[in-house]
């Protein structure tokens, strides 16, 4: 399985980039990160076309949102493994 993360944030000098790189080292899956450049202050509906433009027809999309369900790392890893079957 290959996981491609589309980030609608600038990660170049962010601690989030260090966290991502740490996760990549521990994962059994190939992972890549792509920053999506959207207009500053864009709403979710304004960001949507920028995200959809990067998707391929056979991609499986998982959208993460701070208002969604909270999962522990093991729970999320189990979900990803289940989706990859």
Secondary structure, 3 states (H helix, E strand, C coil): CEEEEEECCCCCCCHHHHHHHHHHHHCCCEEEEEECCCCCCCCHHHHHHHHHCCCCCCCCCCCCCCCCCCCCHHHHHHHHHHHCC
